Amino acid sequence: MSIVYTYSNARQKLASLLEQALRDGEVKVRRRDGRVFVIKPEVKVDSPFTVNSIDLDVTTQEIVQFVREGRRAYDEKA
């Protein structure tokens, strides 16, 4: 349920109005002439390629060593 604020009330309580929009999804503000505006939080869209990292405590040199060992094992099978 969205609460409708008057323009004057919205100006005076902007911080709490924004918090309520975040909590409830939207807040409506009615101007004196009757027009109503909706304030909503912006939806953050992450890239589908965004991946959370995992700290494995592995050095770059160790990674290079693993790759070389894997290549060596593959070459021996071929």
C-alpha distances in whole Angstrom, upper triangle without the diagonal:
4,7,10,13,16,19,21,18,17,21,21,19,18,19,16,14,15,15,11,11,13,11,7,9,9,9,10,14,16,19,22,23,20,19,15,15,13,13,13,15,18,19,22,25,28,31,32,35,33,35,35,38,40,43,46,48,51,53,53,57,56,54,57,59,56,56,60,61,59,60,64,63,62,65,67,66,66
4,6,9,13,15,17,15,13,17,18,15,15,16,14,11,12,13,9,8,11,10,7,8,6,5,7,10,12,16,19,20,17,16,12,12,9,10,11,13,17,18,21,24,27,30,32,35,33,35,35,38,40,43,46,48,50,52,53,56,56,53,56,59,57,56,60,61,59,61,64,63,62,65,68,66,67
4,6,10,13,14,12,11,15,15,13,14,15,12,10,12,13,9,10,13,12,9,11,9,6,6,8,10,14,16,18,15,15,12,12,10,11,12,15,19,20,24,27,30,33,35,38,36,38,37,40,43,45,48,50,53,54,55,59,58,56,59,61,59,59,63,64,62,64,67,66,65,68,71,70,70
4,7,9,12,10,9,13,14,13,13,15,13,10,13,14,11,11,15,15,12,13,10,7,5,5,7,10,12,14,11,11,8,9,9,10,13,16,19,21,25,28,31,34,36,39,37,39,39,42,45,47,51,53,55,56,57,60,60,58,60,63,61,61,65,66,64,65,69,68,67,70,73,72,72
4,6,8,6,6,9,10,9,10,13,11,9,12,14,11,12,15,16,14,15,12,8,6,5,6,9,11,14,12,12,9,10,10,11,14,16,20,22,25,29,32,35,37,40,38,40,40,43,45,47,51,53,55,56,57,60,60,58,61,63,62,62,65,66,65,66,70,69,68,71,74,73,73
4,5,5,6,9,10,10,11,15,14,11,14,17,15,15,19,19,18,18,15,11,9,6,5,6,8,11,10,10,9,10,12,13,16,19,22,25,28,31,34,38,40,42,41,43,43,46,48,50,54,55,58,59,59,63,63,61,63,66,65,64,68,69,67,69,72,72,71,74,76,76,76
4,6,5,6,9,10,10,14,14,11,14,17,16,15,19,20,19,19,15,12,10,6,6,5,7,10,10,10,9,10,12,12,16,18,21,24,27,30,33,36,39,41,40,42,42,45,47,49,53,54,57,58,58,61,62,60,62,65,63,63,67,68,66,68,71,71,70,73,75,75,75
4,5,5,6,9,10,14,14,12,15,17,17,17,20,21,21,21,18,14,13,9,9,8,9,13,13,14,13,13,15,15,18,21,23,27,29,32,36,39,41,44,42,44,43,46,49,50,54,55,58,59,59,63,63,61,63,66,65,65,68,70,68,70,73,73,72,75,78,77,77
4,5,5,6,8,11,11,9,13,15,14,15,18,19,18,19,16,12,11,9,10,10,12,15,15,15,14,14,15,14,17,19,22,25,28,31,34,38,40,42,40,42,42,44,47,49,52,54,56,57,58,61,61,59,62,65,63,63,67,68,67,68,72,72,71,74,76,75,76
4,5,5,5,9,9,7,9,12,11,12,15,16,16,16,13,10,9,7,9,10,12,15,15,14,12,11,12,11,14,16,18,22,24,28,31,34,37,39,37,39,38,41,44,45,49,50,53,54,54,58,58,56,59,61,60,60,63,65,63,65,68,68,67,70,72,72,72
4,6,5,9,10,9,11,14,14,14,17,19,19,19,16,13,13,10,12,11,13,16,17,16,15,13,14,13,16,17,20,23,25,29,32,35,38,40,37,40,39,42,44,46,50,51,53,54,54,58,58,56,59,62,60,60,64,65,64,65,68,69,68,71,73,73,73
4,6,9,9,9,12,14,14,15,18,19,19,20,18,15,15,12,14,14,15,19,19,19,17,16,17,15,18,19,22,25,27,31,33,37,40,41,39,41,40,43,45,46,50,51,53,54,55,59,59,57,60,62,61,61,65,66,65,67,70,70,69,72,75,74,75
4,6,6,6,9,10,11,12,14,15,16,17,15,12,13,12,14,15,17,20,20,19,17,16,15,13,16,16,20,23,25,28,31,34,37,39,36,38,37,40,42,43,47,48,51,52,52,56,56,54,57,60,59,59,62,63,62,64,67,67,67,69,72,71,72
4,6,5,6,9,10,10,12,14,15,15,13,11,12,11,14,15,17,20,20,18,16,14,13,11,13,13,16,19,21,25,28,31,34,36,33,35,34,37,39,41,44,46,48,49,49,53,53,52,54,57,56,56,59,61,59,61,64,64,64,66,69,68,69
4,5,5,6,9,10,11,12,14,15,14,12,14,14,17,18,21,24,23,22,19,17,15,12,13,13,16,19,20,24,26,30,32,34,31,33,32,34,36,38,41,43,45,46,47,50,50,49,52,54,53,53,57,58,57,58,62,62,61,64,66,66,67
4,5,5,6,9,10,10,12,13,12,11,13,13,17,18,21,24,22,22,19,17,15,12,13,13,17,19,21,25,27,31,33,35,32,34,32,35,37,38,42,43,46,47,48,52,52,50,53,55,54,54,58,59,58,59,63,62,62,65,67,67,67
4,5,5,6,9,10,10,11,9,7,9,10,13,15,18,21,19,18,15,13,11,9,10,11,15,17,20,23,26,29,32,34,32,33,33,35,38,39,43,45,47,48,49,53,52,51,53,56,54,54,58,59,58,59,63,62,62,65,67,66,67
4,5,5,6,9,10,10,9,8,11,12,15,17,21,23,21,19,16,13,11,8,8,8,11,14,16,20,22,26,28,30,28,30,29,32,34,36,40,41,44,45,45,49,49,47,50,52,51,51,54,56,54,56,59,59,58,61,63,63,63
4,5,5,6,9,10,10,10,13,14,18,20,23,26,24,22,19,17,14,11,10,9,13,15,16,20,22,26,28,30,27,29,28,31,33,34,38,39,42,43,44,48,48,46,49,51,50,50,53,54,53,55,58,58,57,60,62,62,63
4,5,5,6,8,7,7,11,12,16,19,22,24,22,20,17,15,12,10,10,10,14,15,18,21,24,27,29,32,29,31,30,33,35,37,40,42,44,46,47,50,50,48,51,53,52,52,56,56,55,57,60,59,59,62,64,63,64
4,5,5,5,4,5,9,11,15,18,21,23,20,19,15,12,9,7,6,6,10,12,15,18,21,25,27,29,27,29,28,31,34,36,39,41,44,45,46,49,49,47,50,52,50,50,54,55,53,55,58,58,57,60,62,61,62
4,6,5,7,9,13,15,19,21,25,26,24,22,19,16,12,9,7,6,9,10,13,16,18,22,24,26,24,25,25,28,30,32,36,38,40,42,42,46,45,43,46,49,47,47,50,51,50,52,55,54,54,57,59,58,59
4,6,8,10,14,16,20,23,26,28,25,24,20,18,14,12,10,9,13,13,15,18,21,24,26,28,26,27,26,29,31,33,36,38,41,43,44,47,46,45,48,50,48,48,52,53,51,53,56,55,55,58,60,59,60
4,6,8,11,14,18,21,24,25,23,21,17,15,12,11,9,10,13,14,16,19,22,25,27,29,27,29,28,31,33,36,39,41,44,46,46,50,49,47,50,52,50,50,54,55,53,55,58,57,56,60,62,61,61
4,7,11,14,17,20,24,25,22,20,16,14,10,9,6,7,10,10,13,16,19,22,24,27,25,27,27,30,32,35,38,41,43,44,45,48,48,45,48,51,49,48,52,53,51,53,56,55,54,57,60,59,59
4,7,10,13,16,20,21,18,16,12,10,6,5,4,7,10,12,15,18,21,25,26,29,27,30,30,33,35,38,41,44,46,47,47,51,51,48,51,53,52,51,55,56,54,55,59,58,57,60,63,62,62
4,7,10,13,17,18,16,14,10,8,6,5,7,10,13,15,18,21,25,28,30,33,31,33,33,36,38,41,44,46,48,50,50,54,53,51,54,57,55,54,58,59,57,59,62,62,61,64,66,65,66
4,7,10,13,14,12,10,6,6,4,6,9,12,15,18,21,24,27,30,32,35,34,36,36,39,42,44,48,50,52,53,53,57,57,54,57,60,58,57,61,62,60,62,65,65,64,67,69,68,68
4,7,10,12,10,8,6,5,6,8,11,14,17,20,23,26,29,32,35,37,36,38,38,41,44,46,50,52,54,55,55,59,59,56,59,62,60,60,63,65,63,64,67,67,66,69,72,71,71
4,7,8,6,6,4,6,9,11,15,18,20,23,26,29,33,36,38,41,39,42,42,45,48,50,54,55,57,59,59,62,62,60,62,65,64,63,67,68,66,67,71,71,69,72,75,74,74
4,5,5,5,6,8,11,13,17,20,22,25,28,31,35,37,40,43,41,44,44,47,50,52,56,57,59,60,60,64,64,62,64,67,66,65,68,70,68,69,73,73,71,74,77,76,76
4,5,7,9,12,15,17,21,24,26,29,32,35,38,41,44,46,45,48,48,51,54,56,59,61,63,64,64,68,68,65,68,71,69,69,72,74,72,73,77,77,75,78,81,80,80
4,6,9,12,15,18,21,25,27,30,33,35,39,41,44,46,45,48,49,52,55,57,61,62,64,65,65,68,69,66,68,71,70,69,73,74,72,73,77,77,75,78,81,80,80
4,6,10,13,16,19,23,25,28,31,33,37,40,42,45,43,46,47,50,53,55,59,61,62,64,63,67,67,65,67,70,68,67,71,72,70,71,75,75,73,76,79,78,78
4,7,10,13,17,20,22,24,28,30,34,36,38,41,40,43,44,47,50,52,56,58,59,60,60,64,64,61,64,67,65,64,68,69,67,68,72,72,70,73,75,74,74
4,7,10,13,17,19,21,25,27,31,33,35,38,37,40,40,44,47,49,53,55,56,57,57,61,61,58,61,64,62,61,65,66,64,65,69,69,67,70,73,71,71
4,7,10,13,15,18,21,23,27,30,32,35,34,36,37,40,43,46,49,51,53,54,54,57,57,55,57,60,58,58,61,63,61,62,65,65,64,66,69,68,68
4,6,10,12,15,18,20,24,27,29,32,31,33,34,37,40,42,46,48,50,51,51,54,54,52,54,57,55,55,58,59,57,59,62,62,61,63,66,65,65
4,7,9,12,15,18,22,25,27,30,28,31,31,34,37,39,43,45,46,48,48,51,51,49,51,54,53,52,56,57,55,56,60,60,59,61,64,63,63
4,6,9,12,15,18,22,24,26,25,27,27,31,34,36,39,41,43,45,45,48,48,46,48,51,49,49,52,54,51,53,56,56,55,58,60,59,60
4,6,9,12,15,19,21,24,22,24,24,27,30,32,36,38,40,41,41,45,44,42,45,47,46,45,49,50,48,50,53,53,52,55,57,57,57
4,6,9,13,16,18,21,19,22,22,25,28,31,34,36,38,39,39,42,42,40,42,45,43,43,46,48,46,47,51,51,49,52,55,54,54
4,6,10,13,15,18,16,19,19,23,26,29,32,34,36,37,37,40,40,37,40,43,41,40,44,45,43,44,48,48,46,49,52,51,51
4,6,10,12,15,13,15,16,19,23,25,29,31,32,33,33,37,36,34,36,39,37,37,40,42,40,41,44,44,43,46,49,48,48
4,7,9,11,10,13,15,18,22,25,28,30,31,32,31,35,35,32,34,37,35,34,38,39,37,38,42,42,40,43,46,45,45
4,6,8,7,10,12,15,18,21,24,26,27,28,28,31,31,28,30,33,31,31,34,36,33,35,38,38,37,40,42,42,42
4,5,5,9,12,15,18,21,24,26,26,27,26,30,30,26,28,31,29,28,32,33,31,32,36,36,34,37,40,39,39
4,6,8,11,14,18,21,23,26,26,27,26,29,29,25,27,30,28,27,30,32,29,30,34,33,32,35,37,36,36
4,6,10,12,15,18,20,23,23,24,22,26,25,22,24,27,25,23,27,28,26,27,30,30,29,32,34,34,34
4,7,9,13,16,18,21,21,22,22,25,25,22,24,27,25,24,28,29,27,28,32,32,31,33,36,35,36
4,6,9,13,15,18,18,20,19,23,22,19,22,24,22,22,25,26,24,26,29,29,28,31,34,33,34
4,7,10,13,15,17,18,19,22,21,19,22,24,22,22,26,27,25,27,30,30,30,33,35,34,36
4,7,9,12,13,15,15,19,18,16,19,21,19,20,23,24,23,25,28,28,28,31,33,33,34
4,6,9,11,13,15,18,16,14,18,19,18,19,22,22,22,24,27,26,27,30,32,32,33
4,6,8,11,13,15,14,13,17,18,17,18,22,22,22,24,26,26,27,30,32,32,34
4,5,9,11,13,11,11,15,15,14,16,19,19,19,22,23,23,25,27,29,29,31
4,7,10,12,10,11,14,15,14,17,19,19,20,22,24,24,26,28,29,30,32
4,7,8,6,7,10,11,11,13,15,16,16,19,20,21,23,25,26,27,29
4,5,5,6,9,10,11,13,14,16,17,19,20,21,23,25,26,28,29
4,5,5,6,9,10,11,12,14,15,17,18,20,21,23,25,26,27
4,5,5,6,9,10,11,12,14,15,16,18,20,21,23,25,26
4,5,5,6,9,10,11,12,14,15,16,18,20,21,23,25
4,5,5,6,9,10,11,12,14,15,17,18,20,22,23
4,5,5,6,9,10,11,12,14,15,16,18,20,21
4,5,5,6,9,10,10,12,14,15,17,19,20
4,5,5,6,9,10,11,12,14,15,17,19
4,5,5,6,9,10,11,12,14,16,17
4,5,5,6,9,10,10,12,14,15
4,5,5,6,9,10,11,13,15
4,5,5,6,9,10,11,13
4,5,5,6,9,10,11
4,5,5,6,9,10
4,6,5,7,9
4,5,5,7
4,5,5
4,6
4
